[in-house]
Amino acid sequence: NHPVFVICTAPYLAIPRDDISTIILEHESSNSYKTIPRPYLDLRIFTEIYASKLGARLIIADEMLRYETIERKETDGINPLHPLSFRIDFSGTIEIIDKAIPGKKFQILQDQCIEEIRTALENKKNVFIFSLRKGLATMTVCRDCGETVSCEKCGAPLVLYLSQQGKKRMFVCNRCEKEIDGDIACTSCGGWNLIPLGIGTDTVYEEVKKLFPKTNILKFDKESVKTSAAAKKTINEFEKSSGSILIGTEMSFFYLKEKVPLSVVASFDSLWSIPNYKMGEKIIQIILSVIENTSEKVLIQTKNTADSAIQAVRSGNLLSYSREELKTRNELSYPPFKRFIKITFRGDKAETVKIRKMLADIFQEYNPEIFSGFITRLNGKYITNALIRIDPNKWSLPELKENVTIDENLYKKLSTLLPGYEVRVDPEDLL
């Protein structure tokens, strides 16, 4: 006899009821919609099919929609509920702090940043310092000239990785997947004095403790808050004590209830270490989350002030950046212009040789790219990946578009693979 408004997670849709007239798919960019166990379902796709079967109105929402969704405005004729806005709605100040100061010793927090934090604390204002995560060598710099080791193809900072055995070092660009041998010299001065740097929550925490020993400093990551109750307790302590500092990862965004006067991105460059071909999109979403949780000022530390994402944030308009990202994806045959299907197999050395040849033969007509996993061996098993790029119209959402079918030939070939293989449609990464 009255309207019902349900706030729920996707599994609630398993309850059979035919009186749902509108479904809002909120925060659609979240990876949490992907199920971890087989068959690796994307619950966003399920929700769309479910809404279609019910004849319900579907509203897809987020602070910034995925590029796949934005592009569907053109390809699938999806109508925006409101005109899509690419402007950053923030009444405060965004400042970019250049960390690339020649001849100056590396600092986790620059002098300007330290002074801003000190002023906020003296005025009994809370401070949030964002750090990506711990334990990553997210960038490498030359000790002689201060140059950041960057990808010559796309300009993103290269990330230094070690194999699981710790025997092989290599640089990888997580934006365009370019790999470079770890034994390289600085492209700027030719020096070999390169040092890998990674700013995680622990590193920042220790530094801030030295700088502000009398301040209440809290840490918020998966290791420091392992339960929802612990997370809420930490946030409550932070928000109720004036002049406190919270050092946190992306987890913080889901628990902060009040806007923080001052937020600091400890290292913008480390964001490029996210092992994901959607990095540019993810970075903007992270920065938007920081801004959304800030009331007065956001400080972003970077050694690459010319980065296109930085320039977009500084201008307050993400339209040009989004267009350029979509153009780049089109040129690289990335989603949404191609659909990725990744096949993964783990086996011993002899099996791996046979599997690589077998996958190449089975999927020959689809020109598979066959490559080892970035971590080539895990628990004694060698990892082999096969990537298939297919026209989205040949592998699309069932019954949601006219004259579109699944490629039955490819479907049959994938179906013949034994349970030892993992098959993921729209994988989150290619590593």
JOUR-V621738 format. One record per residue. N is the residue number from 1. RES is the residue in one letter. OMEGA is omega as a letter, one per 20 degrees, with the letter a starting at -180 (none if undefined). NEAR is the number of other C-alpha atoms within 8 Angstrom. D_FIRST is the distance of its C-alpha to the first C-alpha in Angstrom with 1 decimal. Layout:
[[N,RES,OMEGA,NEAR,D_FIRST] [N,RES,OMEGA,NEAR,D_FIRST]]
This chain:
[[1,N,a,2,0.0] [2,H,r,3,3.8] [3,P,r,4,7.1] [4,V,r,4,9.3] [5,F,a,4,13.0] [6,V,r,4,15.5] [7,I,a,4,19.2] [8,C,r,5,21.3] [9,T,a,5,24.5] [10,A,a,8,25.1] [11,P,r,5,25.3] [12,Y,a,7,21.5] [13,L,r,7,21.4] [14,A,r,5,23.1] [15,I,a,5,20.0] [16,P,r,5,19.0] [17,R,a,5,15.6] [18,D,a,5,15.3] [19,D,r,4,12.0] [20,I,a,8,14.0] [21,S,r,8,14.8] [22,T,r,9,17.1] [23,I,r,10,19.5] [24,I,r,8,21.8] [25,L,a,11,25.1] [26,E,r,7,26.5] [27,H,a,8,30.2] [28,E,r,12,31.1] [29,S,a,8,34.8] [30,S,r,6,34.6] [31,N,a,5,36.7] [32,S,r,5,34.3] [33,Y,r,10,32.4] [34,K,r,9,35.6] [35,T,a,11,35.7] [36,I,r,5,39.0] [37,P,r,5,39.8] [38,R,j,6,40.4] [39,P,r,5,39.3] [40,Y,a,9,38.7] [41,L,r,8,35.4] [42,D,a,9,34.0] [43,L,r,10,30.3] [44,R,r,9,30.0] [45,I,r,8,31.2] [46,F,a,9,28.9] [47,T,r,11,25.8] [48,E,r,9,27.0] [49,I,a,12,27.6] [50,Y,r,8,24.2] [51,A,r,13,22.5] [52,S,r,9,24.8] [53,K,a,7,24.0] [54,L,a,9,20.2] [55,G,a,7,20.9] [56,A,r,11,19.2] [57,R,r,8,20.6] [58,L,r,10,23.0] [59,I,r,9,24.2] [60,I,a,8,27.4] [61,A,r,11,28.3] [62,D,r,9,31.2] [63,E,r,7,33.7] [64,M,a,8,36.0] [65,L,r,10,35.0] [66,R,r,9,37.3] [67,Y,r,10,40.0] [68,E,a,8,38.9] [69,T,r,8,35.5] [70,I,a,9,37.4] [71,E,r,9,39.7] [72,R,r,10,37.0] [73,K,r,11,36.3] [74,E,a,8,39.7] [75,T,a,6,39.8] [76,D,r,7,36.3] [77,G,r,7,35.2] [78,I,a,7,32.3] [79,N,r,5,31.1] [80,P,r,7,30.8] [81,L,r,5,27.7] [82,H,r,4,30.3] [83,P,a,5,34.1] [84,L,a,5,35.4] [85,S,r,4,37.2] [86,F,r,8,40.2] [87,R,r,8,41.2] [88,I,a,9,41.2] [89,D,a,5,39.2] [90,F,a,7,41.3] [91,S,a,6,42.8] [92,G,a,8,45.2] [93,T,r,8,48.5] [94,I,a,9,49.1] [95,E,r,9,52.7] [96,I,a,11,54.5] [97,I,a,11,57.2] [98,D,r,10,60.0] [99,K,a,8,61.3] [100,A,r,9,64.0] [101,I,a,7,66.9] [102,P,r,6,70.2] [103,G,a,7,72.4] [104,K,r,5,69.8] [105,K,a,4,68.9] [106,F,r,4,65.5] [107,Q,r,5,62.9] [108,I,r,8,59.4] [109,L,r,8,58.5] [110,Q,a,10,60.6] [111,D,a,6,62.3] [112,Q,a,7,60.0] [113,C,r,11,56.9] [114,I,a,9,58.5] [115,E,r,8,59.2] [116,E,r,8,55.6] [117,I,a,10,54.3] [118,R,r,8,56.9] [119,T,r,8,56.0] [120,A,a,14,52.3] [121,L,r,12,53.2] [122,E,r,8,55.6] [123,N,r,7,52.8] [124,K,r,9,50.6] [125,K,r,13,48.3] [126,N,a,16,46.8] [127,V,r,16,47.8] [128,F,r,12,46.2] [129,I,a,12,48.6] [130,F,r,13,47.2] [131,S,a,14,49.1] [132,L,r,11,48.2] [133,R,a,10,49.2] [134,K,r,10,52.4] [135,G,r,6,55.3] [136,L,r,10,55.6] [137,A,a,12,58.7] [138,T,r,16,56.5] [139,M,r,16,59.4] [140,T,a,15,63.2] [141,V,r,12,65.6] [142,C,a,15,69.3] [143,R,a,9,71.0] [144,D,a,8,73.8] [145,C,r,9,72.0] [146,G,a,11,68.4] [147,E,r,10,67.2] [148,T,r,10,63.9] [149,V,a,12,64.3] [150,S,r,9,62.1] [151,C,a,11,61.4] [152,E,a,5,63.9] [153,K,a,4,61.6] [154,C,r,7,58.4] [155,G,a,8,59.4] [156,A,r,10,56.9] [157,P,r,13,58.4] [158,L,a,15,59.6] [159,V,a,13,58.5] [160,L,r,14,61.0] [161,Y,r,9,60.1] [162,L,r,10,62.1] [163,S,a,11,61.9] [164,Q,r,8,60.8] [165,Q,r,6,64.5] [166,G,a,7,65.3] [167,K,a,7,68.1] [168,K,r,8,66.8] [169,R,r,12,65.7] [170,M,r,12,64.1] [171,F,r,12,62.3] [172,V,r,12,59.1] [173,C,a,14,57.2] [174,N,r,15,53.6] [175,R,a,12,52.8] [176,C,r,7,55.0] [177,E,r,8,56.0] [178,K,r,8,59.7] [179,E,a,8,61.8] [180,I,r,7,65.1] [181,D,a,8,67.6] [182,G,a,9,67.5] [183,D,a,6,71.2] [184,I,r,6,71.2] [185,A,r,9,72.7] [186,C,a,13,71.3] [187,T,a,6,71.1] [188,S,a,6,71.9] [189,C,r,7,75.0] [190,G,a,7,75.8] [191,G,r,9,75.6] [192,W,a,8,74.6] [193,N,a,9,73.3] [194,L,a,11,69.6] [195,I,r,8,67.3] [196,P,a,10,63.7] [197,L,r,10,61.2] [198,G,a,11,57.8] [199,I,r,17,55.7] [200,G,a,12,53.2] [201,T,a,15,51.4] [202,D,a,7,54.3] [203,T,a,9,56.9] [204,V,a,13,55.1] [205,Y,a,11,54.5] [206,E,r,8,58.2] [207,E,a,9,59.2] [208,V,r,10,56.9] [209,K,r,10,58.0] [210,K,a,7,61.6] [211,L,a,6,60.8] [212,F,a,7,58.6] [213,P,a,7,59.7] [214,K,a,4,58.3] [215,T,r,9,54.8] [216,N,a,7,51.8] [217,I,a,11,51.2] [218,L,r,10,48.3] [219,K,a,10,47.9] [220,F,r,14,44.7] [221,D,a,12,45.0] [222,K,a,7,44.4] [223,E,a,5,47.4] [224,S,r,7,47.0] [225,V,a,11,43.2] [226,K,r,8,42.5] [227,T,r,6,39.1] [228,S,r,7,35.9] [229,A,r,6,36.9] [230,A,r,9,40.3] [231,A,a,12,39.0] [232,K,r,9,36.7] [233,K,a,8,39.7] [234,T,a,11,42.0] [235,I,r,10,39.7] [236,N,r,8,39.1] [237,E,a,8,42.9] [238,F,a,13,43.5] [239,E,a,9,41.1] [240,K,a,6,42.2] [241,S,a,7,45.9] [242,S,r,9,47.3] [243,G,r,14,50.0] [244,S,r,15,48.9] [245,I,r,13,49.1] [246,L,r,13,46.7] [247,I,a,15,48.1] [248,G,r,14,45.4] [249,T,a,12,44.5] [250,E,r,9,41.3] [251,M,a,10,39.5] [252,S,a,10,39.6] [253,F,a,9,37.2] [254,F,a,6,34.3] [255,Y,r,9,35.0] [256,L,a,9,36.4] [257,K,a,4,34.0] [258,E,r,6,36.4] [259,K,a,9,38.5] [260,V,a,13,42.2] [261,P,a,12,44.9] [262,L,r,16,47.3] [263,S,a,15,46.7] [264,V,r,13,49.6] [265,V,a,12,49.7] [266,A,r,13,52.7] [267,S,r,11,53.7] [268,F,a,10,52.1] [269,D,a,12,54.6] [270,S,r,11,53.3] [271,L,a,10,50.0] [272,W,r,14,51.9] [273,S,r,12,52.5] [274,I,a,7,49.0] [275,P,a,8,49.9] [276,N,r,11,47.7] [277,Y,r,11,48.4] [278,K,a,8,45.4] [279,M,a,12,47.1] [280,G,r,10,47.2] [281,E,a,9,43.5] [282,K,a,8,42.9] [283,I,r,11,45.3] [284,I,r,10,43.5] [285,Q,r,10,40.2] [286,I,r,9,42.0] [287,I,r,8,43.6] [288,L,r,10,40.3] [289,S,r,9,38.8] [290,V,a,12,41.8] [291,I,a,11,41.4] [292,E,a,9,37.7] [293,N,a,11,38.5] [294,T,a,13,41.4] [295,S,a,12,41.6] [296,E,a,10,45.3] [297,K,r,12,47.6] [298,V,r,15,47.7] [299,L,a,13,51.1] [300,I,r,13,51.7] [301,Q,a,15,55.0] [302,T,r,13,56.5] [303,K,a,9,59.9] [304,N,a,8,58.8] [305,T,a,9,57.8] [306,A,a,6,58.2] [307,D,a,9,55.3] [308,S,r,7,53.1] [309,A,r,10,49.9] [310,I,a,10,51.5] [311,Q,r,10,52.5] [312,A,r,12,49.0] [313,V,a,11,47.5] [314,R,a,9,50.4] [315,S,a,7,49.7] [316,G,a,9,46.0] [317,N,a,10,45.3] [318,L,a,12,44.5] [319,L,a,8,44.6] [320,S,r,8,48.2] [321,Y,a,10,48.0] [322,S,r,9,45.0] [323,R,a,8,46.9] [324,E,r,8,50.0] [325,E,r,9,48.2] [326,L,r,9,46.7] [327,K,r,8,50.2] [328,T,r,8,51.8] [329,R,r,12,49.3] [330,N,a,11,50.1] [331,E,a,7,53.8] [332,L,a,6,53.5] [333,S,r,9,51.2] [334,Y,r,11,48.4] [335,P,j,10,44.7] [336,P,a,11,42.9] [337,F,r,10,45.9] [338,K,r,11,46.7] [339,R,r,14,44.6] [340,F,r,13,46.3] [341,I,a,13,46.6] [342,K,r,15,48.5] [343,I,a,11,50.2] [344,T,r,11,51.6] [345,F,r,11,54.1] [346,R,a,11,55.9] [347,G,r,10,59.2] [348,D,a,9,62.9] [349,K,a,8,65.4] [350,A,r,7,66.6] [351,E,a,8,63.1] [352,T,r,13,62.2] [353,V,a,8,65.1] [354,K,a,8,64.1] [355,I,r,9,60.4] [356,R,r,10,61.1] [357,K,a,8,63.2] [358,M,r,8,60.8] [359,L,r,10,57.8] [360,A,a,11,60.0] [361,D,a,7,61.1] [362,I,a,7,57.6] [363,F,a,11,55.9] [364,Q,a,9,59.0] [365,E,a,4,57.5] [366,Y,r,8,54.8] [367,N,a,8,57.4] [368,P,r,11,56.0] [369,E,a,8,57.0] [370,I,a,10,58.2] [371,F,r,7,58.8] [372,S,r,10,59.0] [373,G,a,11,56.3] [374,F,r,6,57.0] [375,I,a,9,57.6] [376,T,a,10,59.9] [377,R,a,10,59.9] [378,L,a,9,57.3] [379,N,r,4,58.2] [380,G,a,6,61.2] [381,K,r,10,59.4] [382,Y,a,14,60.0] [383,I,r,15,57.0] [384,T,r,14,57.0] [385,N,r,13,54.4] [386,A,a,12,54.2] [387,L,r,11,52.1] [388,I,r,11,51.1] [389,R,a,11,50.0] [390,I,r,11,48.3] [391,D,a,9,46.9] [392,P,r,10,43.1] [393,N,r,7,42.8] [394,K,r,10,44.4] [395,W,a,12,42.0] [396,S,a,10,38.6] [397,L,a,8,35.0] [398,P,r,9,34.4] [399,E,r,7,32.8] [400,L,r,7,31.9] [401,K,r,9,35.1] [402,E,r,5,37.0] [403,N,r,4,40.4] [404,V,a,11,40.3] [405,T,r,9,41.2] [406,I,r,9,42.2] [407,D,a,8,46.0] [408,E,r,6,46.5] [409,N,r,6,50.1] [410,L,a,8,49.2] [411,Y,r,9,46.2] [412,K,a,8,48.7] [413,K,r,10,51.2] [414,L,a,8,48.7] [415,S,a,7,47.5] [416,T,a,6,51.1] [417,L,a,8,51.4] [418,L,a,6,51.6] [419,P,r,5,49.2] [420,G,r,7,51.8] [421,Y,r,10,50.7] [422,E,r,9,47.7] [423,V,a,9,46.1] [424,R,r,9,43.8] [425,V,a,8,42.3] [426,D,r,8,41.9] [427,P,a,9,43.7] [428,E,r,7,43.4] [429,D,a,7,47.2] [430,L,a,7,50.4] [431,L,none,6,52.5]]
